[in-house]
Amino acid sequence: GRIYTAQIMLSINSHDLEAAQQWSDRSQPLPSKHLPHLAVMMTAYRLAGRDEDGRTVAELIRETRTPRSAERLQRSNYKLDDTLRDAVVEAHMAYGLA
């Protein structure tokens, strides 16, 4: 799962949304609830306009943890590049997780 997570993050950072959603698709089915992976998958789907897939992943995140504030998401993702961090926070907000 971590290889997929890294590939999705790299693709989003380089603005290659096609690759980001392809890596997200390759990581299916979702056997685990690894939150960082789920967050970048959800973000890739959101950026690609695949809201149904994004909502599906958001439901998995919701089952794993309670929603967090946008500020807390910003702080907890401090290691991410600004573009990716902002996209992750926006996706969480769009799907009611922040």
SETOR-555644 format. One line per 8 residues: for each residue x, y, z of N, C-alpha, C. Coordinates in nm, 3 decimals, padded with zeros to 5 digits. Atoms other than C-alpha are relative to their C-alpha. Last residue first. Layout:
<recs>
X/Y/Z/X/Y/Z/X/Y/Z; ...
</recs>
This chain:
<recs>
-00.065/-00.112/-00.069/-01.354/01.839/00.794/-00.101/00.112/00.018; -00.091/00.057/-00.101/-01.470/01.494/00.681/00.075/00.109/00.076; 00.054/-00.008/-00.135/-01.777/01.620/00.498/00.087/-00.061/00.108; 00.070/00.123/-00.033/-01.677/01.502/00.150/-00.046/-00.006/00.146; 00.102/00.028/00.101/-01.584/01.845/00.017/-00.084/-00.122/00.036; 00.111/-00.092/-00.018/-01.401/01.938/00.339/-00.115/-00.034/-00.097; 00.064/00.033/-00.129/-01.181/01.628/00.330/-00.122/00.089/00.022; 00.076/00.124/00.021/-01.115/01.690/-00.041/-00.070/-00.042/00.129
00.118/-00.031/00.079/-01.016/02.051/00.030/-00.087/-00.124/-00.021; 00.094/-00.070/-00.087/-00.779/01.944/00.309/-00.129/00.030/-00.075; 00.049/00.098/-00.098/-00.610/01.688/00.084/-00.104/00.066/00.091; 00.093/00.090/00.070/-00.583/01.942/-00.201/-00.059/-00.103/00.096; 00.123/-00.075/00.025/-00.428/02.204/00.030/-00.105/-00.087/-00.068; 00.066/-00.022/-00.128/-00.173/01.951/00.157/-00.132/00.074/-00.020; 00.062/00.125/-00.042/-00.091/01.840/-00.198/-00.076/00.018/00.131; 00.105/00.034/00.096/-00.028/02.193/-00.321/-00.074/-00.125/00.043
00.117/-00.087/-00.018/00.163/02.295/-00.007/-00.115/-00.038/-00.093; -00.016/-00.119/00.082/00.401/01.995/-00.024/-00.131/00.081/00.008; 00.038/00.002/00.140/00.327/01.749/00.252/00.032/00.133/-00.068; -00.113/00.047/00.081/00.521/01.735/00.576/-00.030/00.001/-00.149; -00.102/-00.103/00.018/00.268/01.953/00.758/00.116/-00.042/-00.089; -00.061/00.028/00.130/-00.013/01.702/00.705/00.112/00.098/-00.032; -00.041/00.140/00.002/-00.122/01.689/01.070/00.065/-00.040/-00.133; -00.111/00.028/-00.092/-00.118/02.069/01.097/00.048/-00.144/-00.012
-00.118/-00.075/00.047/-00.329/02.129/00.785/00.122/-00.034/00.087; -00.052/00.071/00.117/-00.569/01.853/00.891/00.125/00.068/-00.054; -00.070/00.119/-00.051/-00.603/02.015/01.234/00.057/-00.082/-00.116; -00.125/-00.044/-00.063/-00.685/02.349/01.072/00.080/-00.120/00.049; -00.095/-00.031/00.108/-00.942/02.189/00.841/00.135/00.041/00.058; 00.010/-00.136/00.051/-01.112/02.044/01.149/00.104/00.019/-00.111; -00.097/-00.092/-00.061/-01.123/01.670/01.186/-00.019/00.138/-00.060; -00.044/-00.115/00.079/-01.401/01.420/01.118/00.095/00.090/00.079
00.098/-00.108/00.001/-01.408/01.105/01.334/00.053/00.116/-00.086; -00.023/-00.109/-00.095/-01.195/00.806/01.248/-00.108/00.106/-00.013; -00.125/00.017/-00.072/-01.199/00.467/01.079/00.023/00.109/00.104; 00.012/00.119/-00.086/-01.558/00.443/00.955/00.121/-00.016/00.092; 00.098/-00.031/-00.105/-01.536/00.802/00.825/-00.018/-00.117/00.096; -00.070/-00.087/-00.097/-01.220/00.712/00.631/-00.093/00.028/00.118; -00.098/00.084/-00.070/-01.401/00.423/00.464/00.076/00.080/00.105; 00.075/00.085/-00.094/-01.693/00.653/00.385/00.093/-00.093/00.076
00.033/-00.083/-00.116/-01.452/00.906/00.231/-00.077/-00.081/00.105; -00.120/-00.001/-00.085/-01.320/00.629/00.003/-00.026/00.083/00.126; -00.019/00.137/-00.049/-01.669/00.572/-00.136/00.119/-00.007/00.094; 00.093/00.021/-00.111/-01.727/00.948/-00.159/00.014/-00.141/00.060; -00.047/-00.077/-00.114/-01.414/00.989/-00.370/-00.089/-00.019/00.122; -00.112/00.074/-00.058/-01.522/00.707/-00.600/00.055/00.072/00.123; 00.058/00.124/-00.055/-01.858/00.878/-00.656/00.110/-00.084/00.066; 00.059/-00.019/-00.133/-01.683/01.214/-00.687/-00.061/-00.126/00.059
00.065/00.129/-00.022/-01.461/01.117/-00.978/-00.060/-00.003/00.141; 00.142/-00.011/00.024/-01.380/01.472/-01.083/-00.077/-00.130/00.017; 00.032/00.054/00.133/-01.009/01.401/-01.122/-00.149/00.009/-00.032; -00.063/-00.084/00.101/-00.922/01.627/-00.829/-00.033/-00.043/-00.142; 00.064/-00.134/-00.004/-01.174/01.450/-00.607/00.057/00.089/-00.109; 00.132/00.013/00.062/-01.049/01.104/-00.712/-00.072/00.135/-00.004; -00.020/00.023/00.144/-00.690/01.201/-00.637/-00.134/-00.010/-00.072; -00.041/-00.126/00.060/-00.793/01.348/-00.300/00.018/-00.016/-00.151
00.119/-00.084/00.003/-00.981/01.034/-00.198/00.031/00.132/-00.071; 00.091/00.058/00.100/-00.679/00.825/-00.290/-00.123/00.088/-00.016; -00.049/-00.041/00.132/-00.453/01.066/-00.099/-00.082/-00.062/-00.112; 00.012/-00.145/00.019/-00.666/01.035/00.214/00.051/00.044/-00.137; 00.139/-00.032/00.031/-00.708/00.657/00.186/-00.017/00.149/-00.028; 00.029/00.050/00.134/-00.332/00.611/00.168/-00.143/00.036/-00.040; -00.068/-00.084/00.099/-00.269/00.835/00.468/-00.030/-00.044/-00.144; 00.058/-00.132/00.022/-00.547/00.656/00.659/00.077/00.088/-00.098
-00.117/-00.086/-00.017/-00.432/00.296/00.617/-00.040/00.143/-00.037; 00.052/-00.133/-00.029/-00.768/00.121/00.652/00.116/00.095/00.031; -00.037/-00.059/-00.129/-00.670/-00.205/00.492/-00.062/00.138/00.015; 00.002/00.096/-00.109/-00.797/-00.441/00.226/00.027/00.062/00.137; -00.061/-00.058/-00.119/-00.895/-00.170/-00.019/-00.005/-00.097/00.117; 00.093/-00.039/-00.106/-00.961/-00.335/-00.350/00.076/00.047/00.123; 00.126/00.065/-00.038/-00.813/-00.141/-00.519/00.017/-00.151/-00.008; -00.010/00.039/-00.141/-00.458/00.000/-00.524/-00.128/-00.064/00.052
-00.084/00.120/-00.016/-00.454/-00.002/-00.902/00.005/-00.049/00.144; 00.074/00.118/00.049/-00.747/00.240/-00.913/00.079/-00.128/00.020; 00.108/00.025/-00.097/-00.564/00.491/-00.695/-00.079/-00.123/-00.041; -00.063/00.064/-00.116/-00.254/00.458/-00.914/-00.105/-00.031/00.107; -00.038/00.136/00.040/-00.473/00.528/-01.219/00.066/-00.074/00.116; 00.119/00.085/-00.009/-00.634/00.824/-01.040/00.030/-00.142/-00.045; 00.046/00.009/-00.139/-00.298/00.982/-00.970/-00.122/-00.090/00.011; -00.082/00.100/-00.070/-00.166/00.901/-01.319/-00.048/-00.019/00.143
00.027/00.128/00.065/-00.453/01.088/-01.484/00.077/-00.111/00.072; 00.121/00.057/-00.060/-00.420/01.369/-01.230/-00.038/-00.134/-00.062; 00.036/00.105/00.095/-00.062/01.444/-01.329/-00.119/-00.076/00.057; 00.123/-00.038/00.071/-00.025/01.773/-01.142/-00.037/-00.099/-00.110; -00.044/-00.038/00.134/00.336/01.689/-01.041/-00.119/00.035/-00.090; -00.098/-00.109/-00.009/00.239/01.695/-00.673/00.046/00.048/-00.137; 00.073/-00.122/-00.034/-00.071/01.488/-00.749/00.096/00.118/00.005; 00.081/-00.040/00.116/00.138/01.225/-00.930/-00.079/00.128/00.027
-00.090/-00.053/00.104/00.398/01.211/-00.654/-00.079/00.050/-00.120; -00.049/-00.130/-00.047/00.127/01.170/-00.389/00.089/00.065/-00.105; 00.112/-00.093/00.008/-00.042/00.890/-00.586/00.045/00.140/00.040; 00.024/-00.028/00.142/00.291/00.714/-00.639/-00.116/00.099/-00.018; -00.107/-00.086/00.051/00.382/00.743/-00.271/-00.024/00.038/-00.146; 00.014/-00.131/-00.064/00.047/00.603/-00.158/00.103/00.097/-00.055; 00.111/-00.067/00.067/00.072/00.320/-00.411/-00.019/00.141/00.057; -00.049/-00.034/00.134/00.415/00.227/-00.279/-00.110/00.075/-00.075
-00.080/-00.122/-00.010/00.278/00.247/00.075/00.059/00.043/-00.135; 00.078/-00.120/00.000/00.000/00.000/00.000/00.082/00.126/00.000
</recs>
